[in-house]
Amino acid sequence: MPHISKQKLDKAVSRRLWNQLLKTFRDAGKKDATNGIITNLFTYTEKIMLAKRLTVILLLDKGLPQHVISDELKVSISTVTRMSIGIDKGRYDDILKMSGKMNVLEILERIILMGMPPRVGRGRWNHWGRFTP
C-alpha cells in the first residue's frame, strides 16, 4: 500500500509539484512516452490501485451493480460506494467524458496491459535486456 509522509508540504510547494506532474503527462503526448513515464514513475501497487479506481468509475457509469464490481476487482464495497457517490456529484465528469471517446473494453485492455512488454513482435524481449533483431 502506498504511503505518504506525515509531514505536510507547504500549499505552494504542493501546487507546484502537482503542476509539474500534470505538465510531464501533457508533454509526453505520445502513447509510448506516457507508458514510459507511468512504468518508471509508479510502482506496481500504485499502477494497480489507479487502474482499479479508473475501472470502478467506468463500470459504475455503464450500470454494473456495485457488488459485482467489488467482487470482480477485489475492492471493498465502501470504495465502490464512495466512487458511485463521486459520480453522482460530478467529481469524475472529466474521466467519463474522456472514456466516452473509446470502447470500455479498449480502456480495460490498456489498463490491464499497462507497463507490460508486448506479447508479440519487436521489443517483446527488451525487458530482459536482450537484443531484438
CORZI-V477082 format. One record per residue. N is the residue number from 1. RES is the residue in three letters. BURIAL is # if it has 24 or more other ideal C-beta (glycine too) atoms within 12 Angstrom, else .. Layout:
# CORZI-V477082
n | res | burial
N | RES | BURIAL
N | RES | BURIAL
This chain:
# CORZI-V477082
n | res | burial
1 | MET | .
2 | PRO | .
3 | HIS | .
4 | ILE | .
5 | SER | .
6 | LYS | .
7 | GLN | .
8 | LYS | .
9 | LEU | .
10 | ASP | .
11 | LYS | .
12 | ALA | .
13 | VAL | .
14 | SER | .
15 | ARG | .
16 | ARG | .
17 | LEU | .
18 | TRP | .
19 | ASN | .
20 | GLN | .
21 | LEU | .
22 | LEU | .
23 | LYS | .
24 | THR | .
25 | PHE | .
26 | ARG | .
27 | ASP | .
28 | ALA | .
29 | GLY | .
30 | LYS | .
31 | LYS | .
32 | ASP | .
33 | ALA | .
34 | THR | .
35 | ASN | #
36 | GLY | .
37 | ILE | #
38 | ILE | #
39 | THR | .
40 | ASN | .
41 | LEU | .
42 | PHE | .
43 | THR | .
44 | TYR | .
45 | THR | .
46 | GLU | .
47 | LYS | #
48 | ILE | .
49 | MET | .
50 | LEU | .
51 | ALA | #
52 | LYS | #
53 | ARG | #
54 | LEU | #
55 | THR | #
56 | VAL | #
57 | ILE | #
58 | LEU | #
59 | LEU | #
60 | LEU | #
61 | ASP | #
62 | LYS | .
63 | GLY | .
64 | LEU | .
65 | PRO | .
66 | GLN | #
67 | HIS | .
68 | VAL | .
69 | ILE | #
70 | SER | #
71 | ASP | .
72 | GLU | .
73 | LEU | #
74 | LYS | .
75 | VAL | #
76 | SER | .
77 | ILE | .
78 | SER | .
79 | THR | .
80 | VAL | #
81 | THR | .
82 | ARG | .
83 | MET | #
84 | SER | #
85 | ILE | .
86 | GLY | .
87 | ILE | #
88 | ASP | .
89 | LYS | .
90 | GLY | .
91 | ARG | .
92 | TYR | #
93 | ASP | .
94 | ASP | .
95 | ILE | #
96 | LEU | #
97 | LYS | .
98 | MET | .
99 | SER | #
100 | GLY | .
101 | LYS | .
102 | MET | .
103 | ASN | .
104 | VAL | .
105 | LEU | .
106 | GLU | .
107 | ILE | #
108 | LEU | #
109 | GLU | .
110 | ARG | #
111 | ILE | #
112 | ILE | .
113 | LEU | .
114 | MET | #
115 | GLY | #
116 | MET | .
117 | PRO | .
118 | PRO | .
119 | ARG | .
120 | VAL | .
121 | GLY | .
122 | ARG | .
123 | GLY | .
124 | ARG | .
125 | TRP | .
126 | ASN | .
127 | HIS | .
128 | TRP | .
129 | GLY | .
130 | ARG | .
131 | PHE | .
132 | THR | .
133 | PRO | .
